[in-house]
Amino acid sequence: MAGSVVPRYTMPLSVSFDHRVADGLDGGRFANHLIEQLEDPCRLLL
């Protein structure tokens, strides 16, 4: 299947935070962590 187009489900995700409280790097790390958790829902149960 390499190079072929296959349908898949996607979910838009946006994160907002106050730059006065948190740095953009922290927001990016949080978003990446959230994405990792959502990509493998079984990890949420552990």
Residue pairs with C-beta under 8 A, 6 or more apart in sequence:
11 38
13 31
13 34
13 35
13 38
15 27
15 30
15 31
15 34
17 26
17 27
17 30
36 43
37 43
37 44
